[in-house]
């Protein structure tokens, strides 16, 4: 690949590239895990259920991460006007389009993980 066709050309802020954007939307300890849960296990999931599935994530961290994923249009949040409030989350089409990238990262990791 030539420097002109590179995802990270020299002299340009990486945040202004497609590569930088991709990193910004998947950056974070739990973002990829959350996206993977939606893609592989449950297409629609509620907050508390997702928190139980992940197990090691705090309420605050999950809440902030879901807000970031929603802001980046990777997930859809649906709030039902009920008491108690019912909120469900699901992958958006944009989020679904990111799953093949996560699958490739997973396969690369499985192939290259150092053996003990």
ABEGO torsion letter per residue (X at the ends): XBAAABABBBGBBAAABAAAAAAAAABEAAAAAAAAAAAAABABBBAAAAAAAAGABBAAAAAAAAAAAAAAGABBBBBBBBOBBBBBBBBBAAAAAAAAAAAAAAAAAAAABBBX
